Amino acid sequence: MKIIEELCDYIDDEIGDASKYAKMALEVRDEYPELASTCFRLSQEEMGHMQSLHNDVEKIILDYRSKVGEPPAPMQAVYDYFHRKSIEKAKEAKILQQMFRE
């Protein structure tokens, strides 16, 4: 399904933005603590957006399964690829967020 591929791209964008904000928060923490707090909050919000989109993708897949059956192998392969990629990138963003908390 094209919609799943598009949503996976959006998820990737949200994770990337979360990492960017977390990195900036770390970089400016000492000199600009208020900006660092803002960037950290934005990073967390981006991860929330990512989770919302991920939940919607899961719902689309579940709805498809209940109406049609198992997704075609190519569709599932695309989702699996993007999902694995997103998990790795999300880990990196969470590590950066944790570094800011310390």
C-alpha positions as YAML, in Angstrom:
chain: A
units: angstrom
residues:
- id: 1
  name: MET
  ca: [0.00, 0.00, 0.00]
- id: 2
  name: LYS
  ca: [1.29, 3.39, -0.96]
- id: 3
  name: ILE
  ca: [-0.08, 5.00, 2.22]
- id: 4
  name: ILE
  ca: [2.08, 2.78, 4.43]
- id: 5
  name: GLU
  ca: [5.19, 3.67, 2.47]
- id: 6
  name: GLU
  ca: [4.36, 7.37, 2.73]
- id: 7
  name: LEU
  ca: [3.67, 7.15, 6.47]
- id: 8
  name: CYS
  ca: [6.94, 5.30, 6.97]
- id: 9
  name: ASP
  ca: [8.71, 8.22, 5.30]
- id: 10
  name: TYR
  ca: [6.95, 10.62, 7.68]
- id: 11
  name: ILE
  ca: [7.96, 8.45, 10.63]
- id: 12
  name: ASP
  ca: [11.55, 8.60, 9.46]
- id: 13
  name: ASP
  ca: [11.32, 12.40, 9.21]
- id: 14
  name: GLU
  ca: [9.95, 12.68, 12.76]
- id: 15
  name: ILE
  ca: [12.75, 10.52, 14.16]
- id: 16
  name: GLY
  ca: [15.33, 12.54, 12.26]
- id: 17
  name: ASP
  ca: [13.93, 15.78, 13.65]
- id: 18
  name: ALA
  ca: [13.89, 14.33, 17.17]
- id: 19
  name: SER
  ca: [17.59, 13.52, 16.82]
- id: 20
  name: LYS
  ca: [18.40, 16.98, 15.48]
- id: 21
  name: TYR
  ca: [16.66, 18.67, 18.40]
- id: 22
  name: ALA
  ca: [18.29, 16.36, 20.94]
- id: 23
  name: LYS
  ca: [21.73, 17.00, 19.46]
- id: 24
  name: MET
  ca: [21.19, 20.74, 19.60]
- id: 25
  name: ALA
  ca: [19.98, 20.48, 23.19]
- id: 26
  name: LEU
  ca: [23.23, 18.74, 24.10]
- id: 27
  name: GLU
  ca: [25.35, 21.25, 22.19]
- id: 28
  name: VAL
  ca: [23.82, 24.36, 23.78]
- id: 29
  name: ARG
  ca: [23.01, 22.98, 27.24]
- id: 30
  name: ASP
  ca: [25.70, 24.92, 29.09]
- id: 31
  name: GLU
  ca: [25.59, 28.21, 27.21]
- id: 32
  name: TYR
  ca: [21.83, 28.43, 26.51]
- id: 33
  name: PRO
  ca: [19.99, 26.26, 29.05]
- id: 34
  name: GLU
  ca: [16.55, 27.63, 28.14]
- id: 35
  name: LEU
  ca: [17.10, 26.90, 24.45]
- id: 36
  name: ALA
  ca: [18.41, 23.46, 25.40]
- id: 37
  name: SER
  ca: [15.21, 22.76, 27.34]
- id: 38
  name: THR
  ca: [13.11, 23.91, 24.40]
- id: 39
  name: CYS
  ca: [15.05, 21.70, 21.99]
- id: 40
  name: PHE
  ca: [14.75, 18.72, 24.32]
- id: 41
  name: ARG
  ca: [10.99, 19.24, 24.64]
- id: 42
  name: LEU
  ca: [10.69, 19.48, 20.85]
- id: 43
  name: SER
  ca: [12.68, 16.28, 20.50]
- id: 44
  name: GLN
  ca: [10.26, 14.51, 22.81]
- id: 45
  name: GLU
  ca: [7.30, 15.90, 20.87]
- id: 46
  name: GLU
  ca: [8.75, 14.63, 17.60]
- id: 47
  name: MET
  ca: [9.03, 11.16, 19.10]
- id: 48
  name: GLY
  ca: [5.39, 11.47, 20.13]
- id: 49
  name: HIS
  ca: [4.48, 12.31, 16.53]
- id: 50
  name: MET
  ca: [6.46, 9.30, 15.39]
- id: 51
  name: GLN
  ca: [4.58, 7.04, 17.78]
- id: 52
  name: SER
  ca: [1.21, 8.40, 16.65]
- id: 53
  name: LEU
  ca: [2.04, 7.72, 13.01]
- id: 54
  name: HIS
  ca: [3.38, 4.27, 13.86]
- id: 55
  name: ASN
  ca: [0.14, 3.45, 15.68]
- id: 56
  name: ASP
  ca: [-1.82, 4.52, 12.59]
- id: 57
  name: VAL
  ca: [0.29, 2.30, 10.33]
- id: 58
  name: GLU
  ca: [-0.30, -0.64, 12.67]
- id: 59
  name: LYS
  ca: [-4.04, 0.06, 12.58]
- id: 60
  name: ILE
  ca: [-4.06, 0.17, 8.77]
- id: 61
  name: ILE
  ca: [-2.28, -3.18, 8.66]
- id: 62
  name: LEU
  ca: [-4.67, -4.73, 11.20]
- id: 63
  name: ASP
  ca: [-7.68, -3.38, 9.29]
- id: 64
  name: TYR
  ca: [-6.27, -4.78, 6.06]
- id: 65
  name: ARG
  ca: [-5.77, -8.19, 7.66]
- id: 66
  name: SER
  ca: [-9.30, -8.27, 9.03]
- id: 67
  name: LYS
  ca: [-10.85, -7.29, 5.69]
- id: 68
  name: VAL
  ca: [-8.57, -8.92, 3.09]
- id: 69
  name: GLY
  ca: [-6.21, -11.29, 4.87]
- id: 70
  name: GLU
  ca: [-2.45, -11.25, 5.07]
- id: 71
  name: PRO
  ca: [-0.79, -8.44, 3.11]
- id: 72
  name: PRO
  ca: [1.03, -9.41, -0.07]
- id: 73
  name: ALA
  ca: [4.67, -10.30, 0.51]
- id: 74
  name: PRO
  ca: [6.04, -7.20, -1.27]
- id: 75
  name: MET
  ca: [3.87, -4.91, 0.88]
- id: 76
  name: GLN
  ca: [4.96, -6.66, 4.06]
- id: 77
  name: ALA
  ca: [8.60, -6.53, 2.95]
- id: 78
  name: VAL
  ca: [8.42, -2.76, 2.45]
- id: 79
  name: TYR
  ca: [6.89, -2.29, 5.87]
- id: 80
  name: ASP
  ca: [9.39, -4.63, 7.54]
- id: 81
  name: TYR
  ca: [12.30, -2.77, 5.94]
- id: 82
  name: PHE
  ca: [11.08, 0.66, 7.04]
- id: 83
  name: HIS
  ca: [10.15, -0.64, 10.47]
- id: 84
  name: ARG
  ca: [13.65, -2.06, 11.13]
- id: 85
  name: LYS
  ca: [15.23, 1.16, 9.89]
- id: 86
  name: SER
  ca: [12.96, 3.24, 12.12]
- id: 87
  name: ILE
  ca: [13.73, 1.14, 15.18]
- id: 88
  name: GLU
  ca: [17.46, 1.73, 14.76]
- id: 89
  name: LYS
  ca: [17.05, 5.46, 14.20]
- id: 90
  name: ALA
  ca: [14.66, 5.75, 17.15]
- id: 91
  name: LYS
  ca: [17.25, 4.06, 19.39]
- id: 92
  name: GLU
  ca: [19.77, 6.72, 18.41]
- id: 93
  name: ALA
  ca: [17.33, 9.54, 19.16]
- id: 94
  name: LYS
  ca: [16.48, 8.02, 22.55]
- id: 95
  name: ILE
  ca: [20.16, 7.70, 23.41]
- id: 96
  name: LEU
  ca: [20.65, 11.40, 22.67]
- id: 97
  name: GLN
  ca: [17.61, 12.25, 24.80]
- id: 98
  name: GLN
  ca: [18.97, 10.14, 27.64]
- id: 99
  name: MET
  ca: [22.33, 11.88, 27.40]
- id: 100
  name: PHE
  ca: [20.56, 15.21, 27.87]
- id: 101
  name: ARG
  ca: [18.74, 13.94, 30.94]
- id: 102
  name: GLU
  ca: [22.02, 12.93, 32.63]
...
